[in-house]
Amino acid sequence: MKEEGRRVNNFKILEEKINKKKAQICIIGLGYVGLPLAVFFAKKGYRVYGLDNNVSRINKLKKGKQYIVDVDSKDVTTLINKKKFFPTLTSEVLKRSDVVIICVPTPLRRVKTPDISYIINASRTIKKYLHQGQLIVLESTTYPGTSREIILPTLKQTGLNEEEDFYLSFSPERVDPGNKKYPLNKIPKIVGGIGRKSTELTKNLYSKIIKQIHPVSSIETAETVKLLENTFRLVNIGLINEFAIVAEKLGVNVWEVIEGAKTKPFGFMPFYPGPGCGGHCLPCDPLYLSWKAKKLGFKTKMIDLASFTNHFMPEYVVERVERMLNKNSAVFNKIKILILGVTYKKDVKDLRESPALDIIEKFTQKKVKVDYSDPLIPYLKINDINLKSVSLSRSNLQKYDCVIIVANHSSINYDFLRKSAKLIFDTRNAYPKDYSNIVRL
C-alpha cells in the first residue's frame, strides 16, 4: 500500500500545484509556439522559465525587443520585472520545474525525412534533471509514435516510471502567426497522455489559459490529429493550385470561380492558390505522416501528389512571368524582376520554407536580374542569395519589367504600386479588380 500511496501522492501534489499556480513551468524553445505559451502562463501568475540555446533571442527578450509578431515586447518586459518570466540559456532551471513543455523545431532533412534531433536533444537534457512529480509535454509536430518510442525510453533511463513518478503527454501546437482573431488562448487544445493521469494533468494545466480542452484516448492519437489538420490543408491547397493552372489555360479567373463556389452554403470550403506553401505546417508536417506510412509499408499518394504540386508553384510563377514578358517582346535574360514580399506569409516576419526564396533562386538560375522589397526583411542572406530590400519609390519601380507580389503585406501602398509599376504579377489577389498592368495568378 505504501507504493500505491506514493503514486497517488505524486499525482495529487502536482495537481494541487497546478491548481494553486504554484507549479513552476519551463518552456523549451522560444519561437512562434513557445514564447506566446510562456507569456500566457506567466500572465496567469505562474513562474515560467523560457529555455533557449539561441543567445540572440534571450538577449532580445531581456532588452525588451520584439521578434515574435504575436507577443508584445511590453508584456515580456513587465513579466520579467514582476519575476514571473525568466528567459535563460541555463538548463539547470529544469531542476526547479514541475512542468516542462517542449516547443522545439522539427524540420525535414534534404531527403524529406524527419529531423527530430531537437526533440532528442531536449529529451536528453530533461533526463538529466527529471524528478518525481514532473509533467513533460511535447508540442512540437512530429510523426505518430515519437513520444512513446523516443521520449519515453529516454526518460525511463533514469529509473523513474511513467504514470507513477513522472507524466508524459502530447499536445499539438495550433499557432497561426499573425492571426488576431484566434490567439493562442482562443484555439481549442488537444491533449493526449501516455496514460490517464498524464492526460488529466495536461488537461488541467492547459485549462488555466485555454477555455476549450479536448482530451483524446492516447498520445499517438494526439500526434496524429495535428498531422490530419495540416494534411487537410496541404491537399486542398494543392488541389486549388492545380485548379488555378487549369483555369489559366481555360482563360478563366480562378479567384472569381472561388467566390462563386463560396456561395454554396454546404459541401464547399474555400481554399486559395498562391506561389507555393511556406512555414513549417504545410511543406513539412504532412511529410512526417508520409514517412511514417512508408515505414509501415503504405505509400500515401494524395499527400505526396499535393506536396509535389505545391512545390511546383514557384516554377510555375517563373514560367508565367516568362510567357508574359516574351509576349511583350522582352529578351528574358535582360529583364529585371522585383519580388514584393519574401516572407512565407502576409505580415509575418518568417522566412521558413518561403516560396519567394525558390522564385528568386529560379530566376537567378536563368541569369535574370532579380531584387526584392519587403518592409519586414531588410536583407536576405540565405544560401546563395545575398540581397538588400529595395525601397518602393516610383523611380525604383520603373526600373523593373515586372513586379511579382509573393507576400501581400498590409503596409504596402498598392494603389501607388499599381500606378508606378510597368507590370505586376499578383499571386495573392491583392488586386481583386481588373487593371491593364496587372495579371493575376
C-alpha positions in Angstrom: 0.0 0.0 0.0 2.9 2.3 0.6 3.9 2.1 -3.1 0.3 2.8 -4.1 0.2 5.8 -1.8 3.4 7.2 -3.3 2.0 7.0 -6.8 -1.2 8.8 -5.8 0.7 11.4 -3.9 2.8 12.4 -6.9 -0.3 13.0 -9.0 -2.2 14.8 -6.2 0.8 17.0 -5.3 1.3 18.1 -8.9 -2.4 18.6 -9.4 -2.6 20.9 -6.4 0.5 22.9 -7.5 -1.2 23.5 -10.9 -4.5 24.5 -9.4 -2.9 26.9 -6.9 -0.5 28.3 -9.5 2.5 27.0 -7.5 3.8 24.8 -10.4 6.9 26.2 -12.0 6.9 25.8 -15.8 9.8 25.6 -18.2 9.2 26.2 -21.9 12.0 24.7 -24.1 12.2 26.7 -27.3 11.0 30.4 -27.5 9.9 30.6 -31.1 6.3 31.2 -32.5 5.0 28.4 -30.3 7.0 28.6 -27.1 7.1 32.3 -26.4 3.4 33.1 -26.6 2.8 30.0 -24.4 5.3 31.2 -21.9 3.7 34.7 -21.8 0.2 33.3 -21.4 1.2 31.1 -18.4 3.2 33.9 -16.8 0.3 36.3 -17.2 -1.9 33.8 -15.3 0.5 34.0 -12.3 2.8 31.0 -12.9 6.5 31.3 -12.6 7.8 30.5 -16.1 11.3 29.8 -17.3 12.0 30.3 -21.0 14.9 28.0 -22.0 16.5 28.5 -25.4 20.0 28.0 -26.7 19.7 31.0 -29.1 21.8 33.7 -27.4 20.3 36.4 -29.6 16.7 35.5 -28.6 17.5 35.6 -24.9 19.3 38.9 -25.2 16.4 40.4 -27.1 13.9 39.3 -24.6 15.9 40.7 -21.7 16.2 44.0 -23.6 12.5 44.1 -24.3 12.9 43.7 -28.1 10.1 42.1 -30.1 10.9 39.2 -32.5 7.5 37.4 -32.5 4.5 39.1 -34.1 2.1 37.7 -31.6 3.9 38.8 -28.4 4.1 42.4 -27.2 7.6 43.3 -26.0 6.0 45.4 -23.2 4.3 42.3 -21.9 7.6 40.5 -21.8 9.4 43.3 -20.0 6.5 43.6 -17.5 6.6 39.9 -16.7 10.4 39.8 -16.4 10.2 42.8 -14.0 7.5 41.1 -11.9 9.7 38.0 -11.8 7.1 35.8 -13.5 9.1 35.2 -16.7 12.8 34.2 -16.8 14.4 33.9 -20.3 17.5 31.8 -19.8 20.2 29.7 -21.6 20.8 27.6 -18.5 19.2 24.1 -18.4 19.6 23.8 -14.7 16.2 25.6 -14.3 14.7 22.1 -15.1 15.7 21.1 -11.6 13.1 23.5 -10.2 10.4 22.9 -12.9 7.3 20.9 -12.2 6.1 21.2 -15.8 8.3 21.1 -18.9 6.8 21.9 -22.3 8.9 21.1 -25.4 8.4 23.6 -28.3 11.5 22.9 -30.5 11.8 22.9 -34.3 11.1 19.7 -36.3 12.4 20.4 -39.8 12.7 18.0 -42.7 16.1 16.9 -44.0 17.0 17.4 -47.6 15.9 13.9 -48.4 12.4 14.7 -47.0 12.9 12.5 -43.9 12.0 13.8 -40.4 14.7 15.5 -38.3 13.8 15.0 -34.7 17.2 15.8 -33.4 15.9 18.8 -31.5 13.3 16.7 -29.7 16.0 14.0 -28.9 18.4 16.7 -27.5 15.6 18.2 -25.4 14.7 14.8 -24.1 18.3 14.1 -23.1 18.5 17.4 -21.3 15.3 16.8 -19.4 16.5 13.4 -18.4 19.5 14.9 -16.6 17.1 16.8 -14.3 14.0 14.5 -14.3 12.5 14.1 -10.9 9.3 12.7 -9.3 6.1 14.6 -9.8 7.1 16.2 -13.1 4.9 16.6 -16.2 6.6 16.6 -19.6 4.5 17.8 -22.6 5.7 17.7 -26.2 4.1 20.4 -28.5 6.4 20.1 -31.5 4.8 18.5 -34.5 6.2 15.1 -35.3 5.3 11.6 -36.6 3.0 9.3 -34.6 5.0 7.3 -32.1 7.7 9.8 -31.3 6.5 10.3 -27.7 6.3 6.6 -26.9 9.2 5.4 -29.0 11.8 8.2 -28.4 11.0 10.4 -25.4 9.6 7.8 -23.0 12.5 5.4 -23.2 14.9 8.3 -22.7 13.2 9.4 -19.6 12.9 5.9 -18.2 16.7 5.5 -18.3 16.6 7.4 -15.0 14.8 4.5 -13.3 11.7 6.5 -12.9 8.4 5.2 -14.3 5.6 6.9 -16.3 2.3 7.4 -14.6 3.9 6.7 -11.2 6.9 9.0 -10.9 6.6 11.3 -13.9 3.9 12.1 -16.5 4.2 12.4 -20.3 1.7 13.9 -22.9 1.5 15.3 -26.4 -0.5 18.5 -27.1 -0.1 19.7 -30.7 0.6 23.4 -31.2 -2.0 25.2 -33.3 -0.4 28.6 -33.5 -1.3 30.7 -36.6 1.2 33.6 -36.5 -0.3 37.0 -37.0 -3.9 35.8 -36.6 -5.5 38.3 -34.3 -8.9 36.6 -34.4 -7.6 33.4 -33.0 -4.8 34.0 -30.4 -3.4 31.0 -28.6 -6.0 31.2 -25.7 -9.0 31.0 -28.1 -7.8 27.9 -30.0 -9.2 24.6 -28.6 -6.4 22.4 -27.3 -5.9 18.7 -28.0 -4.3 16.7 -25.2 -3.3 13.0 -25.1 -1.2 11.4 -22.4 0.9 8.2 -22.1 -1.8 7.2 -19.6 -4.9 8.5 -17.9 -3.1 10.5 -15.2 -0.9 12.2 -17.7 -3.9 13.2 -19.8 -5.7 14.5 -16.7 -2.8 16.6 -15.5 -2.2 18.1 -19.0 -5.9 18.9 -19.4 -5.9 20.6 -16.1 -2.7 22.6 -16.9 -3.9 24.0 -20.2 -7.4 24.7 -18.9 -5.8 27.5 -16.9 -5.0 29.5 -20.1 -7.3 28.0 -22.7 -11.1 27.7 -22.5 -11.7 24.5 -24.5 -9.7 21.4 -24.0 -10.3 18.2 -25.9 -8.7 15.1 -24.5 -8.1 12.1 -26.8 -7.6 8.4 -25.9 -3.9 8.1 -26.5 -0.7 10.0 -27.0 -0.5 8.6 -30.6 -4.0 10.0 -31.4 -2.9 13.4 -30.3 0.2 13.3 -32.5 -1.9 12.2 -35.5 -4.6 14.9 -35.0 -2.1 17.6 -35.9 -0.9 15.7 -39.0 -4.5 15.4 -40.2 -5.2 19.1 -39.7 -2.1 20.0 -41.8 -2.6 17.3 -44.4 -6.2 18.5 -45.0 -4.8 22.0 -45.8 -1.9 20.7 -47.8 -4.2 18.5 -50.1 -6.8 21.2 -50.5 -4.2 23.9 -51.3 -2.5 21.5 -53.7 -5.9 21.0 -55.4 -6.7 24.7 -55.8 -3.1 25.4 -57.0 -3.6 22.8 -59.7 -7.1 24.2 -60.4 -5.5 27.7 -60.9 -3.2 26.3 -63.5 -6.1 24.7 -65.4 -8.2 27.9 -65.0 -5.4 30.0 -66.6 -5.3 27.6 -69.6 -9.1 27.9 -69.9 -8.9 31.7 -69.7 -11.0 31.7 -66.6 -10.4 33.9 -63.5 -9.8 31.3 -60.7 -10.5 33.9 -57.9 -13.9 34.7 -59.4 -14.6 30.9 -59.6 -13.7 30.5 -55.9 -16.0 33.5 -54.9 -18.8 31.9 -56.9 -18.3 28.4 -55.3 -18.3 30.0 -51.8 -21.9 31.0 -52.2 -22.9 27.3 -51.7 -23.9 27.0 -48.0 -22.8 23.4 -47.7 -20.3 20.9 -49.1 -17.6 23.5 -50.0 -14.8 25.2 -48.1 -12.8 27.9 -49.9 -9.0 27.5 -50.3 -6.9 29.9 -52.3 -4.0 29.4 -54.7 -0.6 31.0 -54.3 3.1 31.0 -55.3 3.8 27.9 -53.1 3.5 26.8 -49.5 5.7 28.2 -46.7 6.2 28.0 -43.0 6.5 24.6 -41.3 3.0 23.2 -41.1 2.2 22.7 -44.8 5.6 21.9 -46.5 6.9 19.7 -43.7 4.3 18.3 -41.3 2.3 16.1 -43.7 5.5 14.5 -45.0 6.1 13.2 -41.4 2.9 11.2 -41.9 4.0 10.1 -45.4 7.4 9.0 -44.0 5.8 7.0 -41.1 3.3 5.3 -43.5 6.2 4.2 -45.7 7.8 2.6 -42.6 4.6 0.7 -42.2 4.5 -0.5 -45.8 2.0 2.0 -47.2 2.5 4.8 -49.8 0.4 8.0 -49.2 -0.4 9.0 -52.8 -2.5 12.1 -52.1 -0.1 13.7 -49.7 2.9 13.1 -52.0 1.0 14.5 -55.0 -0.3 17.6 -53.2 3.3 18.2 -51.9 4.6 17.9 -55.4 2.0 20.3 -56.8 2.7 22.9 -54.1 6.4 22.7 -54.6 5.9 23.2 -58.3 4.2 26.6 -57.9 7.4 28.7 -57.7 8.5 27.2 -61.0 5.0 27.9 -62.4 5.3 31.6 -61.3 8.6 31.9 -63.2 7.1 30.3 -66.3 4.1 32.6 -66.2 6.3 35.7 -66.0 8.5 34.4 -68.8 5.4 33.9 -71.0 4.1 37.4 -70.1 7.3 39.1 -70.9 8.1 37.2 -74.0 4.6 38.3 -75.2 5.9 41.8 -74.7 9.0 41.0 -76.9 11.4 41.3 -74.0 14.7 39.4 -74.0 14.2 37.3 -70.9 17.8 37.2 -69.6 18.0 41.0 -69.9 14.9 41.8 -67.9 14.7 42.9 -64.3 12.3 41.4 -61.7 11.3 42.7 -58.3 9.9 40.3 -55.8 7.5 42.0 -53.4 7.3 40.3 -50.1 9.7 37.5 -49.3 8.2 36.1 -46.0 6.1 32.9 -46.3 3.0 34.7 -45.0 1.4 38.1 -45.0 2.5 40.4 -42.2 4.7 37.7 -40.5 8.4 38.1 -40.2 9.3 34.5 -41.0 11.2 33.1 -43.9 10.8 29.4 -43.2 10.2 27.5 -46.5 9.1 30.7 -48.2 8.3 30.2 -51.9 9.9 33.7 -52.6 13.3 32.2 -52.0 12.7 29.5 -54.6 11.4 32.0 -57.0 14.5 34.2 -56.6 16.7 31.1 -57.0 14.9 30.0 -60.2 15.2 33.5 -61.8 18.9 33.6 -60.8 19.5 30.3 -62.5 18.0 31.7 -65.7 20.5 34.6 -65.4 17.7 37.1 -64.7 18.4 40.2 -62.6 16.2 39.9 -59.5 15.7 42.1 -56.5 13.2 42.2 -53.6 11.3 44.6 -51.4 9.9 43.7 -48.0 9.2 46.0 -45.1 9.8 43.2 -42.6 13.1 41.8 -44.0 15.8 44.4 -44.5 18.3 42.0 -46.0 18.4 38.4 -47.3 21.5 36.2 -46.8 20.4 32.6 -47.3 22.3 30.0 -49.3 23.4 31.8 -52.5 21.0 34.7 -52.0 22.7 37.9 -50.8 20.4 40.9 -51.3 19.1 44.1 -49.6 15.5 45.2 -49.7 14.8 47.8 -52.3 12.6 50.9 -51.5 9.3 51.2 -53.4 9.9 54.6 -54.9 8.5 55.5 -58.3 11.9 55.7 -59.9 12.9 52.3 -58.4 9.7 50.6 -59.6 10.2 51.9 -63.1 13.4 50.0 -63.4 11.7 46.6 -63.3 10.0 44.9 -66.1 7.7 43.0 -63.7 6.9 43.2 -60.0 5.7 39.8 -58.5 3.6 40.0 -55.4 4.5 37.0 -53.3 3.6 38.2 -49.8 0.9 40.8 -49.8 1.9 42.8 -46.6 -0.8 45.2 -45.3 1.7 48.1 -45.0 2.3 48.3 -48.8 0.6 51.1 -50.7 -1.0 49.0 -53.5 -2.5 52.0 -55.3 0.9 53.7 -55.6 2.4 50.4 -56.7 -0.2 49.9 -59.4 0.3 53.4 -60.7 4.1 53.2 -60.6 5.0 49.7 -61.9 5.1 48.7 -65.5 3.7 45.2 -65.0 2.5 43.4 -61.8 2.0 39.6 -61.5 -0.3 39.2 -58.5 -0.1 35.8 -56.9 -2.2 36.7 -53.9 -5.2 38.5 -55.3 -4.0 41.8 -53.8 -5.9 43.5 -56.7 -9.4 41.9 -56.9 -10.3 44.4 -59.7 -9.0 44.2 -63.2 -6.3 46.7 -64.3 -4.4 46.8 -67.6 -0.9 46.4 -66.0 -1.9 43.6 -63.5 -2.0 39.9 -64.2 -3.4 37.6 -61.5 -2.3 34.0 -60.8 
